[in-house]
Amino acid sequence: MIVATALLALGVAVVLLACAGLVLMPTALDRLHYASAGVTATVLVAAAVVVHEGATELSSRALLVALFSVVATPALTHATARAIDARGARR
């Protein structure tokens, strides 16, 4: 229970720091870097669900969502960065 709570708290902290980075960064590419950090929070929350629930359908779905995030986020971030660069809209 304590491990699951700690993982969940860490996930929330990562999201809060990523949100602060989104607000504080001056350019679109800098903000994109912090937006893609949310995948770390997804993995931490999925790990918290697995630790708390054990091997259930809910934990397998949480792991599936985390896996999809880990696989899709780099590609989406790269495509978004290329679009930002192509348009010259860095601010």
NUMAR-339680 format. One record per atom (N, C-alpha, C): chain; x, y negated, z negated; atom name. Coordinates in steps of 0.001 Angstrom, whole numbers, plus 524288, in hexadecimal, padded with zeros to 5 digits. Layout:
["A",[X,Y,Z],"CA"]
...
// end
This chain:
["A",[80335,804AC,80000],"N"]
["A",[80000,80000,80000],"CA"]
["A",[80361,7FB14,80000],"C"]
["A",[80786,7FB13,7FCEF],"N"]
["A",[80AEA,7F67C,7FCA6],"CA"]
["A",[80DDA,7F5C1,801C9],"C"]
["A",[80F88,7FA15,80425],"N"]
["A",[81259,7F9BC,8091F],"CA"]
["A",[80EC5,7F795,80D62],"C"]
["A",[809F6,7F969,80D8F],"N"]
["A",[8063B,7F78A,81174],"CA"]
["A",[8051E,7F1BC,810B2],"C"]
["A",[80493,7F01A,80BD8],"N"]
["A",[803A5,7EA8C,80AB7],"CA"]
["A",[80854,7E744,80C51],"C"]
["A",[80D01,7E93C,80B45],"N"]
["A",[811B9,7E65A,80CB6],"CA"]
["A",[81231,7E5E9,812A9],"C"]
["A",[81109,7EA20,8157E],"N"]
["A",[81137,7E9EA,81B33],"CA"]
["A",[80D2D,7E61D,81D61],"C"]
["A",[8088A,7E62A,81B24],"N"]
["A",[8047B,7E294,81CD4],"CA"]
["A",[80603,7DCF0,81BB5],"C"]
["A",[8082E,7DBEC,81724],"N"]
["A",[809EA,7D6A5,815C4],"CA"]
["A",[80E42,7D4D0,81968],"C"]
["A",[811D0,7D858,81AC0],"N"]
["A",[815FA,7D6FB,81E66],"CA"]
["A",[813B7,7D5B4,823CA],"C"]
["A",[80FE5,7D8AC,8257B],"N"]
["A",[80D57,7D79C,82A7B],"CA"]
["A",[80AB6,7D249,82A91],"C"]
["A",[80818,7D0F6,8265B],"N"]
["A",[8058A,7CBD9,825F7],"CA"]
["A",[809A6,7C783,825E4],"C"]
["A",[80DF6,7C858,82327],"N"]
["A",[81226,7C471,822FF],"CA"]
["A",[81478,7C38C,8286B],"C"]
["A",[81526,7C7C2,82B61],"N"]
["A",[8173A,7C737,830B1],"CA"]
["A",[81376,7C407,8340F],"C"]
["A",[80E6F,7C51D,83395],"N"]
["A",[80A8E,7C22C,8369E],"CA"]
["A",[80A98,7BC68,83515],"C"]
["A",[80AE9,7BB48,83011],"N"]
["A",[80B07,7B5D5,82E57],"CA"]
["A",[80FDC,7B2FD,83055],"C"]
["A",[8145B,7B593,8302B],"N"]
["A",[8191D,7B32D,8323A],"CA"]
["A",[818CA,7B266,83820],"C"]
["A",[8167C,7B627,83ADC],"N"]
["A",[815D6,7B595,84080],"CA"]
["A",[81228,7B110,841CB],"C"]
["A",[80E0B,7B078,83EC0],"N"]
["A",[80A72,7AC10,83F8D],"CA"]
["A",[80D23,7A6DC,83E88],"C"]
["A",[81058,7A6AA,83A75],"N"]
["A",[81349,7A1E2,83955],"CA"]
["A",[816FF,7A0AA,83DD8],"C"]
["A",[81983,7A4A9,84000],"N"]
["A",[81CF2,7A3DD,84475],"CA"]
["A",[81A06,7A1E1,84934],"C"]
["A",[81553,7A3DF,84A11],"N"]
["A",[81226,7A207,84E73],"CA"]
["A",[810DA,79C43,84DF5],"C"]
["A",[80FC8,79A9A,84935],"N"]
["A",[80E53,79527,84855],"CA"]
["A",[81310,7918A,848A8],"C"]
["A",[81786,7935A,846BB],"N"]
["A",[81C0D,78FED,8462A],"CA"]
["A",[81FAC,78FB6,84AEA],"C"]
["A",[81F9D,7938B,84E41],"N"]
["A",[8234D,793A9,852A0],"CA"]
["A",[821B5,78FD0,856E6],"C"]
["A",[8258E,78D30,85945],"N"]
["A",[82456,788FE,85CFE],"CA"]
["A",[82302,78AD8,8628B],"C"]
["A",[82541,78F2F,86454],"N"]
["A",[8245C,790B8,869C8],"CA"]
["A",[8212D,795BF,86A13],"C"]
["A",[81EFE,7969D,86EA6],"N"]
["A",[81BAC,79B37,86F6C],"CA"]
["A",[81ECB,7A046,86EE8],"C"]
["A",[82396,7A059,870C8],"N"]
["A",[826C3,7A513,8705A],"CA"]
["A",[82831,7A63A,86AAF],"C"]
["A",[8292A,7A233,867A1],"N"]
["A",[82A2F,7A303,86210],"CA"]
["A",[8255F,7A524,85F4D],"C"]
["A",[820DC,7A2FF,86093],"N"]
["A",[81BFF,7A4E1,85E32],"CA"]
["A",[81AD8,7AA7E,85FCC],"C"]
["A",[81C29,7ABD5,8649B],"N"]
["A",[81B58,7B127,8667E],"CA"]
["A",[81E8B,7B513,8635B],"C"]
["A",[82328,7B38C,861CF],"N"]
["A",[82675,7B6F0,85E9B],"CA"]
["A",[823B2,7B84E,85978],"C"]
["A",[82160,7B479,856FE],"N"]
["A",[81EAB,7B578,85212],"CA"]
["A",[8197F,7B85D,852DF],"C"]
["A",[816F8,7B781,85745],"N"]
["A",[81218,7BA4A,85853],"CA"]
["A",[8131A,7C020,858FC],"C"]
["A",[81785,7C179,85B46],"N"]
["A",[818AB,7C705,85C10],"CA"]
["A",[81A72,7C9B3,85716],"C"]
["A",[81B81,7C6C5,85304],"N"]
["A",[81D13,7C922,84E05],"CA"]
["A",[81878,7CBC9,84B44],"C"]
["A",[813D7,7CADC,84D23],"N"]
["A",[80F40,7CD45,84AC9],"CA"]
["A",[80F2F,7D32C,84B2F],"C"]
["A",[8121B,7D563,84ED9],"N"]
["A",[8124C,7DB11,84F5C],"CA"]
["A",[814BD,7DD83,84A7D],"C"]
["A",[81856,7DAC9,84809],"N"]
["A",[81AA7,7DCB9,8432C],"CA"]
["A",[81682,7DD34,83EEE],"C"]
["A",[81319,7D95D,83EAB],"N"]
["A",[80EE1,7D990,83AD5],"CA"]
["A",[80B2F,7DE15,83BFB],"C"]
["A",[80A2D,7DF16,840F1],"N"]
["A",[806CC,7E374,84266],"CA"]
["A",[80909,7E89F,84092],"C"]
["A",[80E14,7E94B,8414A],"N"]
["A",[810A4,7EE1F,83F9B],"CA"]
["A",[8107A,7EE9D,839AE],"C"]
["A",[8115C,7EA56,836E8],"N"]
["A",[8113A,7EA84,8312F],"CA"]
["A",[80BC5,7EBCB,82F1E],"C"]
["A",[807CA,7E981,83170],"N"]
["A",[80270,7EA99,82FBB],"CA"]
["A",[800FB,7F03D,83105],"C"]
["A",[8028C,7F227,8358E],"N"]
["A",[8017E,7F79D,836E8],"CA"]
["A",[8043C,7FB4B,8331F],"C"]
["A",[80907,7FA01,831A9],"N"]
["A",[80BD4,7FD30,82DD1],"CA"]
["A",[8090B,7FD13,82886],"C"]
["A",[806EE,7F897,82710],"N"]
["A",[80402,7F837,82229],"CA"]
["A",[7FF29,7FBAA,8224F],"C"]
["A",[7FC7D,7FBC4,826BD],"N"]
["A",[7F7D4,7FF0E,82742],"CA"]
["A",[7F94F,804CC,826D7],"C"]
["A",[7FD95,80654,8295F],"N"]
["A",[7FF45,80BCD,82932],"CA"]
["A",[800C4,80D5B,823A9],"C"]
["A",[80389,809FB,820EB],"N"]
["A",[80523,80B32,81B8D],"CA"]
["A",[8005D,80B86,817FC],"C"]
["A",[7FCAD,80806,818B2],"N"]
["A",[7F819,807DF,81540],"CA"]
["A",[7F43C,80C43,81669],"C"]
["A",[7F334,80D40,81B6F],"N"]
["A",[7EF25,810F7,81CEF],"CA"]
["A",[7F121,8168C,81DA5],"C"]
["A",[7F61E,81726,81ED8],"N"]
["A",[7F81A,81C5D,82016],"CA"]
["A",[7F6EC,81DAA,825BD],"C"]
["A",[7F6CE,822A1,826F8],"N"]
["A",[7F5E0,82462,82C57],"CA"]
["A",[7F004,824BE,82D5D],"C"]
["A",[7EDCC,82076,82F1E],"N"]
["A",[7E83B,8204B,8306B],"CA"]
["A",[7E78D,81E11,835E0],"C"]
["A",[7E2B6,81DF4,837A7],"N"]
["A",[7E194,81BA2,83CBB],"CA"]
["A",[7E2C5,815CA,83CAB],"C"]
["A",[7E1BB,8133B,83859],"N"]
["A",[7E2DE,80DA6,837E6],"CA"]
["A",[7E8B4,80C8E,8386C],"C"]
["A",[7EBEF,80FB3,835DB],"N"]
["A",[7F18F,80ED6,83633],"CA"]
["A",[7F3A2,8100B,83BA7],"C"]
["A",[7F164,813E5,83E43],"N"]
["A",[7F323,81500,8439C],"CA"]
["A",[7F1A8,81092,84747],"C"]
["A",[7ED26,80E37,84673],"N"]
["A",[7EB9D,809B1,8499E],"CA"]
["A",[7EF14,804FE,84883],"C"]
["A",[7F07A,8043F,84396],"N"]
["A",[7F407,7FFF5,8423B],"CA"]
["A",[7F953,800B6,844D7],"C"]
["A",[7FB41,80582,844D7],"N"]
["A",[80036,8069A,84770],"CA"]
["A",[7FFD4,805D5,84D53],"C"]
["A",[7FB61,80731,84F8F],"N"]
["A",[7FA94,80676,85527],"CA"]
["A",[7FA9D,800A4,85694],"C"]
["A",[7F815,7FD83,85374],"N"]
["A",[7F812,7F7D8,8545E],"CA"]
["A",[7FD93,7F5A5,853D9],"C"]
["A",[80071,7F764,84FE4],"N"]
["A",[805CD,7F58F,84F22],"CA"]
["A",[80944,7F730,853B5],"C"]
["A",[808A3,7FBFC,8558B],"N"]
["A",[80BB3,7FDD1,859F7],"CA"]
["A",[80A81,7FAAD,85EDE],"C"]
["A",[80586,7F9A6,85FCB],"N"]
["A",[80409,7F676,8644D],"CA"]
["A",[80666,7F103,863E3],"C"]
["A",[8065D,7EEC5,85F45],"N"]
["A",[8089E,7E98D,85E81],"CA"]
["A",[80E7D,7E98C,85F8C],"C"]
["A",[81123,7ED8E,85D98],"N"]
["A",[816CB,7EDE1,85E56],"CA"]
["A",[81820,7EE7B,86423],"C"]
["A",[814F5,7F155,86701],"N"]
["A",[81600,7F239,86C88],"CA"]
["A",[8145D,7ED84,86FDC],"C"]
["A",[80FE9,7EB2F,86EB9],"N"]
["A",[80DC4,7E71C,8721B],"CA"]
["A",[80FFB,7E1AD,87113],"C"]
["A",[81154,7E077,86C4A],"N"]
["A",[812F9,7DB26,86AFC],"CA"]
["A",[817CC,7D951,86DF7],"C"]
["A",[81BEB,7DC6B,86E6D],"N"]
["A",[82064,7DA73,87174],"CA"]
["A",[81F10,7D92C,87728],"C"]
["A",[81BE6,7DC70,87992],"N"]
["A",[81A68,7DB72,87F04],"CA"]
["A",[8170E,7D68A,87F79],"C"]
["A",[8135A,7D5EC,87BF5],"N"]
["A",[81005,7D148,87C0F],"CA"]
["A",[8131A,7CC55,87AE0],"C"]
["A",[816B4,7CCA3,8773C],"N"]
["A",[819EE,7C81D,875EE],"CA"]
["A",[81D5C,7C694,87A89],"C"]
["A",[81FA4,7CA71,87D13],"N"]
["A",[822F5,7C965,88196],"CA"]
["A",[81FD8,7C6EA,88608],"C"]
["A",[81B39,7C905,88718],"N"]
["A",[817F4,7C6E3,88B47],"CA"]
["A",[81645,7C14C,88A06],"C"]
["A",[81503,7C04C,88527],"N"]
["A",[81379,7BB08,88395],"CA"]
["A",[8180C,7B740,8840C],"C"]
["A",[81CB4,7B8F0,88275],"N"]
["A",[8214F,7B599,882E1],"CA"]
["A",[8228D,7B45D,88896],"C"]
["A",[821FA,7B83B,88BFF],"N"]
["A",[822E5,7B741,89195],"CA"]
["A",[81EE8,7B363,893C5],"C"]
["A",[81A09,7B3CB,8920E],"N"]
["A",[81604,7B026,893E1],"CA"]
["A",[81720,7AAA0,891F1],"C"]
["A",[818DB,7AA32,88D17],"N"]
["A",[81A40,7A512,88AF6],"CA"]
["A",[81EC6,7A2BD,88E18],"C"]
["A",[822B5,7A5F8,88F46],"N"]
["A",[8273E,7A41F,89230],"CA"]
["A",[825C8,7A2AC,897C4],"C"]
["A",[82269,7A5B0,89A2A],"N"]
["A",[820E1,7A499,89F95],"CA"]
["A",[81DD1,79F87,8A005],"C"]
["A",[81AB4,79E64,89C24],"N"]
["A",[817A1,79990,89C4A],"CA"]
["A",[81AB9,794DE,89A6D],"C"]
["A",[81F09,795DC,897CB],"N"]
["A",[82217,7918F,895A9],"CA"]
["A",[81F75,78F05,890FC],"C"]
["A",[81BD3,791BE,88EA0],"N"]
["A",[818C5,78FA0,88A3B],"CA"]
["A",[81B3B,79144,88520],"C"]
["A",[81FB1,78F3D,883EE],"N"]
["A",[8226E,790D0,87F38],"CA"]
["A",[820A8,78DEC,87A61],"C"]
["A",[81DC1,789CD,87AE9],"N"]
["A",[81BF8,786E8,87654],"CA"]
["A",[81699,78861,87524],"C"]
// end
